[in-house]
């Protein structure tokens, strides 16, 4: 069994903060409508070009184990934001970095870490409530296109998403697949989606796509 390495106090904080900064600086380049793209090297196949913060965060793994722990803490924050909101991962990463930076400054000055933690939690609740009051519902097709164009960094994709959402409604299911051509294509299918797939592989009717396709079911 390998021996555990332990570090404490300022050394531990410095290592964790270094890892946070490395990840946040890489993810932060994608922030906003004028954010830059990031190239991700793949062990197999061509590199991937992305504008998505959480995708960049998930690809970062540092050699130093303690720096990597700090990086993974921010990556976890980005992933949770993506799971809950579906966007804003870069913003949450930069905010987490800023909170850690200022918090560690106060700890170095002699402040109690637990009191800082409680203060951050109270401030977070106040900020979230303020944002909720200031928030505006996005309802029109034009507003949806603006948001989608910003996220995709492409007005054509934004307009296409707005058109699809206008067709299927806010509760509709939208599935995105990589195209084999140079054109954007849309396909509308009437039906419903369940949270889980078929119970048994014996239900499969299309072996190539591993799908269970039933025409005119009695539902």
DADA-V937537 format. One record per residue. N is the residue number from 1. SS is DSSP state (~ for helix, > for strand, _ for the rest). PSI is psi in whole degrees, 0 to 359 (none if undefined). Layout:
n ss psi
N SS PSI
N SS PSI
This chain:
n ss psi
1 _ 128
2 _ 141
3 _ 144
4 _ 138
5 _ 133
6 _ 135
7 _ 152
8 _ 169
9 ~ 227
10 ~ 322
11 ~ 317
12 ~ 315
13 ~ 320
14 ~ 319
15 ~ 313
16 ~ 316
17 ~ 322
18 ~ 317
19 ~ 320
20 ~ 316
21 ~ 319
22 ~ 313
23 ~ 314
24 ~ 322
25 ~ 326
26 ~ 315
27 ~ 323
28 ~ 339
29 ~ 342
30 ~ 1
31 _ 135
32 _ 177
33 _ 339
34 _ 18
35 _ 153
36 _ 161
37 _ 158
38 > 135
39 > 127
40 > 124
41 _ 137
42 _ 142
43 _ 326
44 _ 130
45 _ 185
46 _ 157
47 _ 155
48 > 132
49 > 125
50 > 156
51 _ 11
52 _ 124
53 ~ 315
54 ~ 329
55 ~ 319
56 ~ 316
57 ~ 319
58 ~ 339
59 ~ 351
60 _ 125
61 _ 122
62 _ 151
63 _ 317
64 _ 124
65 ~ 326
66 ~ 321
67 ~ 322
68 ~ 325
69 ~ 316
70 ~ 319
71 ~ 319
72 ~ 333
73 ~ 316
74 ~ 323
75 ~ 322
76 ~ 320
77 ~ 318
78 ~ 319
79 ~ 319
80 ~ 319
81 ~ 318
82 ~ 320
83 ~ 322
84 ~ 313
85 ~ 335
86 _ 359
87 _ 178
88 _ 18
89 ~ 322
90 ~ 319
91 ~ 315
92 ~ 325
93 ~ 315
94 ~ 321
95 ~ 317
96 ~ 320
97 ~ 317
98 ~ 319
99 ~ 317
100 ~ 319
101 ~ 310
102 ~ 325
103 ~ 318
104 ~ 329
105 ~ 318
106 ~ 322
107 ~ 317
108 ~ 332
109 _ 356
110 _ 5
111 _ 153
112 _ 123
113 ~ 323
114 ~ 324
115 ~ 322
116 ~ 317
117 ~ 312
118 ~ 322
119 ~ 319
120 ~ 319
121 ~ 318
122 ~ 319
123 ~ 322
124 ~ 315
125 ~ 319
126 ~ 319
127 ~ 316
128 ~ 318
129 ~ 320
130 ~ 317
131 ~ 320
132 ~ 321
133 ~ 327
134 ~ 347
135 _ 151
136 _ 136
137 _ 137
138 _ 113
139 _ 320
140 _ 159
141 ~ 323
142 ~ 320
143 ~ 319
144 ~ 319
145 ~ 321
146 ~ 314
147 ~ 315
148 ~ 322
149 ~ 323
150 ~ 316
151 ~ 321
152 ~ 349
153 _ 35
154 _ 117
155 ~ 328
156 ~ 316
157 ~ 320
158 ~ 316
159 ~ 323
160 ~ 317
161 ~ 318
162 ~ 321
163 ~ 317
164 ~ 316
165 ~ 326
166 ~ 329
167 ~ 313
168 ~ 344
169 _ 168
170 _ 337
171 _ 3
172 _ 161
173 _ 126
174 _ 123
175 _ 130
176 _ 130
177 _ 149
178 _ 131
179 _ 147
180 _ 356
181 _ 184
182 _ 5
183 _ 152
184 _ 133
185 _ 147
186 _ 145
187 _ 126
188 _ 128
189 _ 125
190 _ 136
191 _ 203
192 _ 161
193 _ 137
194 _ 157
195 _ 347
196 _ 162
197 _ 197
198 _ 149
199 _ 321
200 _ 147
201 ~ 345
202 ~ 345
203 ~ 347
204 _ 129
205 _ 340
206 > 98
207 _ 329
208 _ 318
209 _ 357
210 _ 46
211 > 153
212 _ 103
213 _ 122
214 _ 120
215 _ 134
216 _ 56
217 _ 156
218 _ 68
219 _ none
